[in-house]
Amino acid sequence: MNILALNWQDLKNPMSGGAEVHLEELLRRIAAKGHQVTLFCSNYEGGLPEENVEGVKIIRAGSRYNFNLIAPFHLRRLIKQNSYDLFLEDINKIPFYTPFYQNLPMIVIIPHLFSTAIFQEVNFVLGSYIYFAERPLTRVYRKKQFCVISESTASDIIERGVPREQVSVIHCGIDQSLYNNDAGYKKYDYPSILYLGRIKKYKSVQHLIEAFKIVKSDLPDAKLAIVGAGDYIDELKKLVVDLKLSDDIEFPGFVSKEKKVEYLCRSHVMAYPSLKEGWGLTNIEANSCGTTVVAARTPGLRDSVKHEYSGLLYEYGEIEKMADLLKKLLTDDEKRTKLEQGGLEWAKQFNWDLAADKFLELCFEVSGKND
């Protein structure tokens, strides 16, 4: 097949996140099987207008601020110049509404929709723009095949009016050759909590900081690492100062994959307090490294954490409950070890090769091409 994919950004973009990991893990494996794959996305400072990354031809244009405006013109040109068999649109934030200007066989990939959660992240004006941009989605794409990464997102799409038979759930995988504890890392010699991910307001890391303040009252030696970068980091650092926790909370920023794995292996528990996610890939990565998770019972996270087996869930925003669960896991070695073992078994189910095979089957089905 000859496949054209559209996403706001690619994995090399400094603003990339889980959506980019998901799409490109699939595309690279499809390309490795001999298919032609092109990804069209926005450019960034220092980004090449065109390059080949592990068999995927990446074409970049514009910026993340104007990409939705210029995309239709570039896509029409690409489609006119090439004989594509299938078109993939990754809807990550604002839809491109491509059915208005292209009619290729199509799969709509949705990590998750923001809905009202967007108002937790941006101001009312921009939030309203994104919220109302999402509203016509199911009408515009009503005859297309959807591919989502969790049962929560599937339910969201179906509740908006998409027939169940048009929604496929294919879970994310992980790179188990990377996310493991083959290096034999020991847990830190102090009670340790980790947050690892982008630093965005809707991720609610401020809840974790407030919960950590409670944890410290009973476990004065406890430490918290907030690993990652994002536009909400200054507010979090200010909160840490206000709560007099500067000596106990570190902000290493963006780290290498190797350092990320070390944090995942050595921390006693990882926390994920987000309001909404497509899946919660970091939960599975932590489990695969032998670390259990405490997460909010929210869309995506409740799918990636198997409660009382791979980790523990609490109701979003219940800071004292989160603190109680964190203290429980930091002081009850038997409970934590049981969840660590369960997490290792849970993580074995998630494999990018398997996910890519399932996605490729869907591509053949939608394109009408023979395998």
C-alpha positions as CSV (number, residue, x, y, z in Angstrom):
1,M,0.0,0.0,0.0
2,N,0.9,3.6,-0.4
3,I,-0.3,5.4,2.8
4,L,-0.5,9.1,3.6
5,A,-0.8,10.2,7.3
6,L,-1.5,13.6,8.8
7,N,-0.7,14.7,12.3
8,W,0.0,18.1,13.9
9,Q,3.6,17.2,14.6
10,D,6.1,14.3,14.3
11,L,8.1,12.6,17.0
12,K,11.2,14.8,16.5
13,N,9.2,17.9,17.3
14,P,10.1,19.2,20.8
15,M,6.3,19.5,21.5
16,S,5.6,15.9,20.6
17,G,4.0,13.6,23.1
18,G,2.1,10.3,23.4
19,A,0.1,10.8,20.3
20,E,3.2,11.1,18.2
21,V,4.8,8.0,19.8
22,H,1.6,6.0,19.1
23,L,1.3,7.0,15.4
24,E,5.0,6.7,14.5
25,E,5.5,3.3,16.3
26,L,2.7,2.0,14.0
27,L,3.9,3.8,10.8
28,R,7.5,2.6,11.2
29,R,6.5,-1.0,11.5
30,I,4.2,-0.7,8.5
31,A,7.0,0.8,6.5
32,A,9.3,-2.0,7.6
33,K,6.9,-4.5,6.0
34,G,7.4,-2.9,2.6
35,H,4.6,-0.4,2.4
36,Q,5.2,3.2,1.3
37,V,4.4,5.6,4.2
38,T,4.4,9.4,4.2
39,L,3.7,11.6,7.2
40,F,2.7,15.2,6.7
41,C,3.0,17.5,9.7
42,S,4.0,20.9,10.9
43,N,7.6,22.1,11.1
44,Y,9.6,23.4,14.1
45,E,12.7,25.5,14.6
46,G,15.6,23.6,13.1
47,G,13.3,20.9,11.5
48,L,14.0,19.7,8.0
49,P,11.3,20.3,5.4
50,E,11.7,16.7,4.4
51,E,13.5,13.6,5.7
52,N,13.2,9.8,6.0
53,V,13.0,8.4,9.5
54,E,13.1,4.6,9.7
55,G,11.4,4.1,6.4
56,V,8.8,6.8,6.9
57,K,9.0,9.9,4.6
58,I,8.2,12.9,6.7
59,I,7.2,16.2,5.0
60,R,7.0,19.3,7.2
61,A,5.4,22.7,6.5
62,G,4.2,25.7,8.4
63,S,4.2,25.7,12.2
64,R,2.0,24.4,15.0
65,Y,0.3,27.8,15.0
66,N,-0.8,27.8,11.4
67,F,-0.7,24.2,10.3
68,N,-4.4,23.6,10.2
69,L,-4.8,26.6,7.9
70,I,-2.1,25.5,5.3
71,A,-2.7,21.7,5.5
72,P,-5.6,21.6,3.0
73,F,-3.5,23.2,0.2
74,H,-0.5,20.9,0.8
75,L,-2.7,17.8,1.1
76,R,-4.5,18.5,-2.1
77,R,-1.1,18.8,-3.9
78,L,0.3,15.6,-2.3
79,I,-2.8,13.6,-3.2
80,K,-2.8,14.9,-6.8
81,Q,0.8,14.1,-7.3
82,N,0.7,10.6,-5.7
83,S,-1.4,7.5,-5.9
84,Y,-2.3,6.9,-2.3
85,D,-4.4,3.9,-1.3
86,L,-5.2,5.1,2.2
87,F,-5.3,8.3,4.3
88,L,-4.8,8.4,8.0
89,E,-5.8,11.5,10.0
90,D,-4.6,11.6,13.6
91,I,-7.0,13.9,15.5
92,N,-4.9,15.3,18.3
93,K,-6.6,18.5,19.6
94,I,-8.3,20.3,16.6
95,P,-9.6,18.1,13.7
96,F,-8.5,19.0,10.1
97,Y,-11.9,18.1,8.7
98,T,-10.3,16.5,5.7
99,P,-13.4,14.8,4.3
100,F,-14.3,18.2,3.0
101,Y,-11.3,18.2,0.6
102,Q,-10.2,14.6,0.0
103,N,-12.1,11.3,-0.6
104,L,-9.5,8.6,-0.1
105,P,-10.3,5.5,1.9
106,M,-9.7,6.8,5.4
107,I,-9.0,5.9,9.1
108,V,-9.5,8.5,11.8
109,I,-7.1,7.9,14.6
110,I,-8.1,9.5,18.0
111,P,-5.9,9.2,21.1
112,H,-8.6,11.1,23.1
113,L,-10.9,14.1,22.7
114,F,-10.6,17.1,25.1
115,S,-14.3,18.1,25.4
116,T,-14.7,20.3,28.5
117,A,-11.3,19.2,29.8
118,I,-9.7,21.8,27.5
119,F,-10.8,24.6,29.8
120,Q,-8.5,23.1,32.5
121,E,-5.6,23.7,30.1
122,V,-6.1,27.0,28.3
123,N,-7.9,30.3,28.6
124,F,-11.7,30.5,27.9
125,V,-11.3,32.0,24.4
126,L,-8.8,29.4,23.1
127,G,-10.6,26.7,25.1
128,S,-13.9,27.6,23.4
129,Y,-12.3,27.5,20.0
130,I,-11.0,24.0,20.6
131,Y,-14.2,22.8,22.2
132,F,-16.4,24.0,19.4
133,A,-14.0,22.8,16.8
134,E,-14.5,19.3,18.2
135,R,-18.3,19.4,18.2
136,P,-19.0,18.7,14.5
137,L,-16.4,15.9,14.4
138,T,-18.8,13.0,14.3
139,R,-21.0,14.5,11.7
140,V,-18.1,15.4,9.4
141,Y,-16.5,12.0,9.8
142,R,-19.7,10.0,10.3
143,K,-19.0,7.5,7.5
144,K,-15.3,6.9,8.3
145,Q,-13.6,4.2,10.3
146,F,-12.3,5.2,13.7
147,C,-9.3,3.7,15.5
148,V,-8.9,4.6,19.2
149,I,-6.4,3.5,21.9
150,S,-8.7,2.8,24.8
151,E,-12.2,1.7,25.7
152,S,-12.8,5.1,27.3
153,T,-12.2,6.9,24.1
154,A,-14.3,4.4,22.2
155,S,-17.2,5.1,24.6
156,D,-16.7,8.8,24.1
157,I,-16.9,8.5,20.3
158,I,-19.9,6.2,20.4
159,E,-21.8,8.5,22.8
160,R,-21.3,11.2,20.2
161,G,-23.1,9.2,17.6
162,V,-20.6,7.0,15.8
163,P,-21.9,3.4,15.2
164,R,-20.0,0.8,17.3
165,E,-19.0,-1.1,14.2
166,Q,-17.1,1.9,12.9
167,V,-14.9,2.1,16.1
168,S,-11.8,-0.2,16.5
169,V,-9.8,-0.3,19.8
170,I,-6.1,-1.1,19.4
171,H,-4.1,-0.5,22.5
172,C,-0.7,1.1,22.6
173,G,2.3,-1.1,22.9
174,I,5.6,-0.5,24.6
175,D,9.2,-1.1,23.7
176,Q,9.9,-3.9,26.1
177,S,13.5,-4.1,25.0
178,L,13.9,-0.6,26.5
179,Y,11.4,-0.5,29.3
180,N,12.7,-3.2,31.7
181,N,15.0,-3.6,34.6
182,D,17.7,-5.7,33.0
183,A,20.2,-3.3,34.4
184,G,19.3,-4.4,37.9
185,Y,18.5,-1.0,39.3
186,K,17.8,-1.0,43.0
187,K,15.0,1.2,44.5
188,Y,16.2,4.5,46.0
189,D,17.2,4.2,49.7
190,Y,14.4,6.7,50.6
191,P,10.7,6.7,49.9
192,S,10.4,7.9,46.3
193,I,7.6,9.1,44.1
194,L,7.8,9.8,40.4
195,Y,5.8,11.8,38.0
196,L,7.0,11.4,34.4
197,G,5.4,13.2,31.4
198,R,4.6,16.5,29.9
199,I,4.0,19.4,32.3
200,K,0.6,20.6,31.4
201,K,-2.1,22.1,33.6
202,Y,-4.7,19.4,32.8
203,K,-2.2,16.8,33.9
204,S,-2.9,18.1,37.4
205,V,0.6,17.6,38.8
206,Q,-0.3,20.3,41.3
207,H,-2.6,17.8,42.9
208,L,0.4,15.5,43.4
209,I,2.5,18.2,44.9
210,E,-0.3,18.9,47.4
211,A,-0.6,15.2,48.2
212,F,3.1,14.9,48.6
213,K,2.9,17.6,51.3
214,I,0.6,15.3,53.2
215,V,2.9,12.3,52.6
216,K,5.8,14.3,54.1
217,S,4.0,14.8,57.4
218,D,4.3,11.0,58.0
219,L,7.3,10.2,55.9
220,P,9.8,13.1,56.3
221,D,12.5,11.3,54.2
222,A,10.2,11.0,51.1
223,K,11.3,12.6,47.8
224,L,9.3,13.5,44.7
225,A,10.8,13.7,41.1
226,I,8.7,15.6,38.5
227,V,10.4,14.6,35.2
228,G,9.5,16.3,32.0
229,A,9.0,19.6,30.3
230,G,6.0,21.8,29.5
231,D,4.4,25.2,29.8
232,Y,3.1,24.7,33.3
233,I,6.4,24.1,35.0
234,D,6.9,27.6,36.4
235,E,3.6,27.5,38.2
236,L,4.5,24.1,39.7
237,K,7.9,25.4,40.9
238,K,6.2,28.4,42.5
239,L,3.8,26.0,44.3
240,V,6.7,24.0,45.6
241,V,8.3,27.1,47.0
242,D,5.0,28.2,48.6
243,L,4.6,24.8,50.3
244,K,8.3,24.9,51.4
245,L,9.1,21.6,49.6
246,S,12.0,22.8,47.5
247,D,14.5,20.5,49.3
248,D,12.3,17.5,48.6
249,I,11.1,17.9,45.0
250,E,13.3,17.9,42.0
251,F,12.6,19.0,38.4
252,P,15.1,17.3,36.1
253,G,13.3,18.5,33.0
254,F,13.4,16.5,29.8
255,V,15.7,13.5,30.1
256,S,17.1,10.8,27.8
257,K,15.3,7.5,27.4
258,E,18.0,5.8,29.4
259,K,17.6,8.2,32.3
260,K,13.8,7.9,32.0
261,V,14.1,4.1,32.4
262,E,16.4,4.6,35.5
263,Y,13.8,6.8,37.1
264,L,11.0,4.3,36.3
265,C,13.0,1.4,37.8
266,R,14.4,3.1,40.9
267,S,11.2,4.9,42.1
268,H,9.0,3.1,44.6
269,V,5.8,4.3,43.0
270,M,4.7,6.5,40.0
271,A,1.8,8.9,40.2
272,Y,-0.5,10.0,37.3
273,P,-3.1,12.5,38.5
274,S,-4.3,13.7,35.1
275,L,-7.9,14.8,34.3
276,K,-8.1,12.9,31.0
277,E,-5.8,10.8,28.8
278,G,-6.1,8.7,25.7
279,W,-4.4,5.8,27.4
280,G,-1.7,6.5,29.9
281,L,1.3,4.9,28.2
282,T,3.7,5.8,31.1
283,N,1.7,3.6,33.4
284,I,2.5,0.6,31.3
285,E,6.1,1.6,30.9
286,A,6.4,1.9,34.7
287,N,4.8,-1.5,35.2
288,S,7.3,-3.0,32.7
289,C,10.1,-1.6,34.7
290,G,8.8,-3.1,37.9
291,T,7.1,-0.1,39.4
292,T,3.5,0.2,40.5
293,V,1.3,3.2,39.9
294,V,-1.2,5.4,41.7
295,A,-3.5,7.1,39.1
296,A,-6.7,9.1,38.9
297,R,-9.8,7.1,37.9
298,T,-10.2,9.1,34.7
299,P,-10.7,8.3,31.0
300,G,-7.6,6.5,29.7
301,L,-5.9,6.1,33.0
302,R,-8.6,3.8,34.3
303,D,-7.9,1.6,31.2
304,S,-4.1,1.5,31.5
305,V,-4.2,0.7,35.2
306,K,-5.7,-2.6,36.4
307,H,-6.9,-1.6,39.9
308,E,-5.5,-3.7,42.7
309,Y,-3.4,-5.7,40.2
310,S,-1.0,-3.3,38.4
311,G,-1.7,-0.3,40.6
312,L,-4.3,1.7,42.5
313,L,-6.9,4.2,41.3
314,Y,-8.5,7.1,43.2
315,E,-11.2,9.5,42.2
316,Y,-9.8,12.5,40.4
317,G,-9.2,15.5,42.6
318,E,-9.3,13.6,45.9
319,I,-5.9,14.7,47.1
320,E,-6.1,13.2,50.6
321,K,-7.0,9.8,49.1
322,M,-4.1,10.0,46.7
323,A,-1.8,10.8,49.6
324,D,-3.2,7.8,51.6
325,L,-2.5,5.5,48.7
326,L,1.0,6.8,48.2
327,K,1.8,6.4,51.9
328,K,0.3,2.9,51.8
329,L,2.6,1.8,49.0
330,L,5.6,3.5,50.5
331,T,5.2,1.7,53.8
332,D,3.7,-1.6,52.9
333,D,6.4,-3.6,51.1
334,E,4.2,-6.7,50.8
335,K,1.4,-4.7,49.1
336,R,3.8,-2.9,46.8
337,T,5.6,-6.0,45.8
338,K,2.3,-7.8,44.9
339,L,1.3,-4.9,42.6
340,E,4.8,-4.7,41.1
341,Q,4.5,-8.4,40.1
342,G,1.0,-7.8,38.8
343,G,2.2,-4.9,36.8
344,L,5.0,-6.9,35.2
345,E,2.4,-9.4,34.0
346,W,0.0,-6.7,32.9
347,A,2.7,-4.9,30.8
348,K,3.5,-8.1,28.9
349,Q,0.2,-7.8,27.0
350,F,1.2,-4.5,25.3
351,N,3.5,-4.9,22.3
352,W,4.0,-2.5,19.4
353,D,4.5,-5.3,16.9
354,L,1.2,-6.8,17.9
355,A,-0.5,-3.4,17.8
356,A,1.0,-2.7,14.3
357,D,-0.2,-6.0,13.0
358,K,-3.7,-5.3,14.1
359,F,-3.6,-1.8,12.7
360,L,-2.3,-3.1,9.4
361,E,-5.2,-5.5,9.2
362,L,-7.5,-2.6,9.6
363,C,-5.6,-0.6,6.9
364,F,-6.1,-3.5,4.4
365,E,-9.8,-3.7,5.3
366,V,-10.5,0.0,4.9
367,S,-8.4,0.5,1.8
368,G,-9.9,-2.5,0.0
369,K,-6.4,-3.8,-0.9
370,N,-5.5,-7.4,-0.5
371,D,-3.0,-8.5,2.1
